[in-house]
Amino acid sequence: MTLALALWVKLRNAEPDDFMFVDDAGGVMIGDHRLAEVLRASLWEAKVRRSELHVDRANSRKLRVHHLRGTFVTLNLANGKTESWTSDRTGHGSSEMVNRYRRAARSARELGLGALDPLDMAIPELAALPRDYPASSAPSPN
């Protein structure tokens, strides 16, 4: 994720006080109250139109940003990451919370869903950049 953020900052010519996540006009920060709305609109624009993602049902809610955390846990457990590795990255404080995803992880493994792509490869604008693009501004790992 560090590489993706470094690429994004450089691509946007961002200044230290600039917001990292903005709307298409570049001026308004996308706040927590709008993230799910923006996520669903982006999926719709990308022609991902499964009704389960966009409409509340009697037994399920439309896609919320928090669901992405569950996807991260599920796919990482399915692909061999340990519970401690996963909880270190999600902030889950107990094994009980991570264990809630084990059944879905088994299904994901059986389906061969694989892991999530790194952000620098999953975001088209970043994937198109040469790999040495942020070399002079990439943050130190320390």
Helices and strands as residue ranges (DSSP letters): H 2-12, H 32-45, H 51-54, H 66-78, H 83-90, H 95-99, H 102-111, H 119-122, H 124-127
